[in-house]
Amino acid sequence: MVSYGQASRGPLRGMNPVVTLAAAAVLLATIVLLVLLPEASVARLSALRTAVAPTLDWYYVALVAFLLVFVIWLGVGRYKNVRLGPEDERPEFALVPWIAMLFAAGTGVGLLFWSIAEPVLHFEQNPFDEGRGPASAVRGLALAFFHWGLNGWAIFSLVGAALAYFGFRRNLPLAMRSILQPLIGSRIHGPAGHAVDVFAVVATIFGLATTLGLGARQMNVGLARLADVPIGIGTQMLLIAVVTGVAIGSVVSGVRRGVRRLSELNVALSLLLLAVFFVAGPTATVCALLIQATGEYLDTLLRMSFWTGVSEDPGWHTEWTVFFWGWWISWAPFVGMFIARISRGRTLREFVLGVLVVPTLVTLVWIAVLGGTALHYEMTGAAAILEAVREDVTVALYTTIEALPLPGAGVAFTSGLATLLIGVYFVTSADSGTLVATTLMA
């Protein structure tokens, strides 16, 4: 087996043939089925989803609510001072680069895609009010906060903390199998451990593919508006190929150079885009929406964490909350592993504060500024953002940018900035995913 000391040297080390070949076989078989039998595959997957949905509806709710409570306890309870590494070790990365890498690998592409589309769609329809009024705007933001806030980051936090503890404190391989060591002992090095890591690799690739597919579509829309690039599968496949090439180069250069520098670039570009929206948009309205929606989110957090939709709108709950909890869980091996990799030397209290609280606060501000701007223009009739989102959710960001009171050059600059940011988030997600997959297959 490969220890963490070996695994940390980079992605070009030797691979575990059992995990690598098994994961490759599962992925290849899935791709072949989807390419050769697309309609039948979609029908089977839809039928499977329909069959398991009644169970997932309550199971995901109970699981995610428990994880949130448990992670908070880890950060404030008796084990809060346990260090993820030897007692005399200090954090490998300074605070700012660490936070930058957390956010870039975790939710960057998804937030750019949904930060406007989700609040606007909830503004039109949600189970808790009639929609399309000022209260619906606040509720739409609060629901988006819920799906992108503490509950989701609790999933990442628990997986990351467990991996970091067993990898750096117990000197076990930095792999999902190591978490099971207290339960199955040395069998983590046998078939049971291989099966866990194969599942983690497959979940990582599938979860990554979903988000990167959304990112490719959104980049395609941005390039079409900026340079008349055709919108279609061919363009999106080319974008994915280019991003993959850049990501491989970033991973080969290592975490300290490639991934860290790209993450810091992400933060700088994100702050710039946020500043444009905040200054050029309806600043006072956005501030008011942020404060009130945050209060609404915190006020309903406990109720929403245990809400299964059984008494109101199970369809909405399945399409939104269950979908998002499944997305967070599918990304947990990937993001949890990456978070563990960059968190060596931190105490559990520092880890929970950094992974659970800081990204959530940034997310609330991000959604409020971008989503709140779109909601203001929709309610005042300045732009038909809801209509555009109904037709194609990928245009939400660019439709809102075009509604900002900016000159033509300003709109072009902001659209270009948004497209560049999507591309950089695309790369950081891909390279951190590559780093994690190769670590799991070591």
Buried (B, 14 or more C-beta within 10 A) or exposed (E): BBEBEEBBEBBEBEBBEBBBEBBBEBBEEBEEBEEEEEEEBEEEEEEEBEEEBEEBBBBBBEBBBEBBEEBBEBBEEEBBEBBBBEEEBEBBBEEEBBBBBBBBBBBBBBBBBBBBBBBBBBBBBBBBBEBBEEBBBBBBBBBBBBBBBBBBBBBBBBBBBBBBBBBBBEEBBBBBBBBBBEEBEEEBBEEEBBBBBBBBBBBBBBBBBBBBEBBBBBBBBBBBBBEEBEBEEEBBEBBBEBBBEBBBEBBBBBBEEBBBBBBBBBBEBBEEBBEBBBEBBBBEBBBBBBEBBBEBBEEBBEEBBEBBBEEEBBEBBBEBBBBBBBBBBBBBBBBBBBBBBBBBBBBBBBBBBBBBBBBBEBBBBBBBBBBBBBBBBBBEEEBEBBEBBEEEBBBBBBBBBBBBEBEEEBBBBBBBBBBBBBBBBBBBBBBBBBBBBBBBBB
